[in-house]
């Protein structure tokens, strides 16, 4: 399972992510924000940022609006040593999303805008740019929202192009896009949550390890590795060689779940960079996701977080 090539994260519907934290809020109130930050984001870029936190280099590719491209480069400047930005500039501006975090009542609200960057012209330009970047043994991570249904054929062609160049294909999306990509075959890794896995298979799936393993095995003709996210219950990995389940056993205060799935996938990729042992890889993934949930990724080095987070692991038959 171990990987050695460069990791390229590819986002087709990126965004500016603004997170506002408040000490309690309800409808109709006027509140002072405790803290706020705005940064280039989207699942693909979040994965690159998580890898950078762990000291692992990646290439951030995909679409970005020409109108705010320089602003994005400026915001990414501090991570340039670990993240090489190779976004494809296209007409328009990048959408802006807002997350409101109520720290008193431990709840969140996510306000998402529609991305207008993708078009046939933009995707053709991206395909040409990726052909100059992707090579054998690379890992292409297509993550986040996908363009509208009429453009999914173009997306699949981009993915197939990367695969023909010798790259492994990892996918973290949902709905029709995930279904179409998986049905095209040759996918190395997908990371659905329980609900997304059920949508993919068109059936109700109980959030129990045995049921998730059974469901995951139905996809093994088209996908090599299924990494199933279960939130606070941990994760399950299904492959033809075996299955594993893991969960954080330590206690910590969950500050936000925003981006935890992205950090789970980044941790899985980091684990595969370090070792081929599936148990070690899954433990690493859960530790990284947990560190994100507890807010440790903003104030603690990965090496320290890794030592302090405890994870139980079980290999299943």
C-alpha positions in Angstrom: 0.0 0.0 0.0 2.9 2.4 0.5 3.2 5.4 -1.9 6.3 7.3 -3.0 5.2 9.7 -5.7 4.2 13.4 -5.4 0.8 14.2 -4.1 -1.3 16.6 -6.3 -4.6 17.8 -4.8 -7.1 19.0 -7.4 -10.1 21.1 -6.6 -12.7 22.0 -9.3 -15.0 24.1 -7.1 -12.6 25.9 -4.6 -13.6 28.6 -2.2 -12.5 31.2 0.2 -13.5 29.8 3.6 -14.4 32.4 6.3 -14.8 30.9 9.8 -16.4 33.1 12.5 -16.4 31.9 16.1 -19.0 33.3 18.6 -19.7 32.7 22.3 -23.3 31.8 21.8 -25.6 33.0 19.1 -29.3 32.7 18.0 -31.6 34.1 15.3 -32.2 37.9 15.6 -29.2 38.6 17.8 -26.4 41.0 17.1 -23.2 39.5 18.4 -19.5 40.4 18.5 -17.3 37.8 16.8 -14.8 36.2 19.1 -12.4 35.4 16.2 -12.6 35.2 12.4 -10.3 34.0 9.7 -10.5 33.8 5.9 -8.3 31.6 3.8 -8.2 29.8 0.4 -9.9 26.5 0.9 -12.1 23.8 -0.6 -11.4 20.1 0.3 -8.5 19.8 -2.1 -6.6 22.7 -0.7 -7.5 21.7 2.9 -5.8 18.4 2.2 -2.7 20.2 1.0 -2.7 22.4 4.1 -3.1 19.3 6.4 -0.2 17.6 4.7 1.9 20.8 5.1 1.1 20.7 8.9 2.6 17.2 8.9 5.7 18.4 7.0 4.7 16.6 3.8 5.0 18.4 0.4 2.2 18.5 -2.1 1.1 20.3 -5.3 -2.1 22.3 -5.1 -3.8 22.3 -8.5 -7.3 22.8 -9.9 -9.3 25.8 -10.8 -9.1 29.3 -9.3 -10.7 32.6 -10.3 -8.4 35.0 -12.1 -9.9 38.0 -10.3 -8.6 36.9 -6.9 -5.7 34.7 -8.0 -3.0 37.0 -6.7 -4.8 37.3 -3.4 -4.8 33.5 -3.1 -1.1 33.4 -3.8 -0.4 36.0 -1.2 -2.5 34.1 1.4 -0.6 30.9 0.6 2.8 32.5 0.8 3.7 31.1 4.3 3.2 27.6 3.0 5.1 27.9 -0.3 7.9 25.7 1.0 5.5 22.7 1.4 2.7 23.6 -1.0 3.6 24.3 -4.6 0.7 26.3 -6.0 -0.1 25.3 -9.6 -3.7 26.4 -9.9 -5.3 27.0 -13.3 -6.5 30.6 -13.5 -9.9 30.9 -15.2 -12.4 33.7 -15.8 -14.3 34.9 -12.8 -13.8 35.1 -9.0 -13.7 32.3 -6.5 -16.8 31.8 -4.3 -16.8 32.7 -0.6 -18.2 30.4 2.0 -19.0 31.2 5.6 -19.0 28.9 8.7 -20.4 30.2 12.0 -19.1 28.3 15.1 -21.1 28.7 18.3 -18.5 27.8 20.9 -20.9 27.8 23.8 -23.5 25.5 22.4 -21.0 23.4 20.4 -22.8 23.8 17.1 -22.0 25.1 13.6 -23.8 26.6 10.6 -22.3 26.3 7.1 -23.3 28.8 4.4 -22.2 27.7 1.0 -22.2 29.7 -2.3 -22.4 28.1 -5.7 -19.1 27.8 -7.6 -19.3 29.2 -11.2 -15.6 28.6 -12.2 -16.0 25.3 -14.1 -16.9 25.3 -17.8 -15.8 23.2 -20.8 -13.2 25.8 -21.6 -11.9 25.9 -18.0 -11.7 22.1 -17.8 -9.8 21.9 -21.1 -7.3 24.3 -19.8 -7.0 22.4 -16.5 -6.5 19.1 -18.4 -3.6 20.6 -20.4 -2.0 22.0 -17.2 -2.3 18.6 -15.4 -0.7 16.8 -18.4 2.4 19.0 -17.7 2.3 18.2 -14.0 1.2 14.6 -13.5 3.6 11.7 -14.0 4.0 8.1 -13.1 3.6 7.1 -9.5 1.9 10.4 -8.6 -1.2 10.6 -6.5 -4.0 12.8 -7.9 -6.5 13.6 -5.2 -9.8 15.0 -6.7 -11.6 16.4 -3.8 -14.6 18.6 -3.0 -17.7 19.6 -4.9 -17.9 18.8 -8.6 -19.3 20.9 -11.5 -22.9 20.4 -12.6 -23.9 17.1 -14.1 -23.4 18.1 -17.8 -19.7 18.6 -17.1 -19.1 15.3 -15.3 -18.1 13.6 -18.5 -15.3 16.2 -18.9 -14.2 15.6 -15.3 -14.0 11.8 -15.9 -11.9 12.5 -18.9 -9.5 14.5 -16.9 -9.3 11.7 -14.3 -8.7 9.1 -17.0 -6.0 11.3 -18.5 -4.2 11.4 -15.1 -4.5 7.7 -14.7 -3.1 7.0 -18.2 -0.1 9.1 -17.2 0.5 6.5 -14.4 -1.0 8.3 -11.4 -3.1 6.8 -8.7 -6.5 8.4 -8.4 -8.0 9.3 -5.0 -11.5 10.8 -4.9 -13.3 12.6 -2.1 -16.7 13.8 -3.3 -20.3 12.6 -3.2 -23.5 12.2 -5.1 -23.7 11.8 -8.9 -20.1 12.8 -9.3 -18.8 10.0 -7.0 -21.1 7.5 -8.6 -20.0 8.3 -12.2 -16.3 8.4 -11.3 -16.4 5.1 -9.4 -18.4 3.4 -12.2 -15.7 4.4 -14.7 -13.3 2.1 -12.7 -9.6 2.2 -12.0 -10.0 4.3 -8.9 -7.3 3.8 -6.2 -9.0 5.3 -3.2 -12.3 6.9 -2.1 -13.2 8.4 1.2 -17.0 8.5 1.7 -18.8 9.0 5.0 -21.6 6.6 5.9 -24.3 8.6 4.2 -22.2 9.1 1.0 -21.5 5.4 0.9 -25.2 4.6 1.1 -25.9 7.1 -1.7 -23.2 5.5 -3.8 -24.6 2.1 -3.4 -28.3 3.2 -3.5 -29.1 1.5 -0.2 -29.5 2.2 3.5 -26.3 1.3 5.4 -26.2 0.9 9.2 -23.3 2.6 10.9 -21.8 -0.5 12.2 -18.3 -1.9 11.3 -19.7 -5.2 9.9 -22.3 -3.5 7.7 -19.8 -1.0 6.5 -17.3 -3.7 5.6 -20.0 -5.6 3.7 -21.0 -2.4 1.8 -17.4 -1.5 1.0 -16.6 -4.9 -0.4 -19.2 -4.3 -3.1 -17.0 -1.6 -4.6 -13.7 -3.5 -4.7 -14.0 -4.3 -8.4 -13.7 -0.6 -9.2 -11.8 0.8 -6.2 -8.7 -0.5 -4.4 -9.2 1.2 -1.0 -12.4 2.4 0.6 -11.7 4.7 3.6 -15.1 5.2 5.4 -15.4 8.2 7.7 -17.6 7.7 10.8 -17.1 11.0 12.6 -16.5 10.5 16.3 -16.8 6.8 15.8 -13.6 6.7 13.9 -13.0 5.1 10.5 -13.1 1.8 8.6 -10.8 0.7 5.8 -11.8 -1.9 3.3 -9.4 -3.5 0.8 -9.2 -6.9 -1.0 -6.4 -7.8 1.4 -8.2 -7.1 4.6 -10.3 -4.6 6.6 -9.5 -2.5 9.7 -11.4 -0.2 12.0 -10.1 2.4 14.4 -11.3 5.0 16.8 -9.8 7.7 19.1 -9.9 6.6 22.7 -8.6 9.8 24.3 -10.8 12.6 25.5 -10.6 16.1 24.1 -13.0 19.0 23.5 -14.3 19.2 20.0 -13.9 22.8 18.9 -15.0 22.3 15.3 -15.6 19.5 12.8 -14.9 21.7 9.8 -12.3 20.0 7.6 -12.0 16.9 9.7 -12.7 14.6 6.8 -10.1 16.4 4.7 -7.5 15.9 7.5 -8.5 12.3 7.8 -7.7 11.7 4.1 -4.5 13.8 4.4 -3.4 11.7 7.4 -4.1 8.5 5.4 -1.9 9.7 2.6 0.8 10.7 5.1 0.7 7.3 6.7 1.1 5.7 3.3 4.1 7.8 2.7 5.7 6.6 5.9 4.8 2.9 6.0 2.9 0.1 4.2 1.2 -1.2 7.4 -2.5 -0.6 7.0 -3.0 -0.4 10.8 -0.3 2.3 11.2 -1.8 4.2 8.2 -5.4 4.2 9.7 -4.1 5.2 13.1 -2.2 8.2 11.5 -5.4 9.2 9.7 -7.5 9.2 12.8 -4.9 11.1 14.8 -4.8 13.8 12.2 -8.6 14.2 12.0 -8.8 14.2 15.8 -6.1 16.9 16.1 -8.2 19.0 13.7 -11.4 18.5 15.7 -9.6 19.5 18.9 -8.1 22.6 17.4 -4.5 21.2 17.9 -3.6 21.8 14.3 -3.6 25.5 14.9 -1.4 25.5 18.0 0.6 22.3 18.2 3.2 20.5 16.0 2.2 17.2 14.4 4.9 15.3 16.2 3.5 16.4 19.6 -0.1 15.7 18.6 0.8 12.3 17.3 2.2 11.2 20.7 -0.7 12.5 22.7 -3.7 11.2 20.8 -4.6 7.6 21.5 -6.3 5.3 18.9 -7.6 1.8 19.3 -7.3 -0.4 16.2 -8.9 -3.7 15.2 -8.2 -5.8 12.2 -11.3 -7.6 11.0 -11.7 -10.8 9.2 
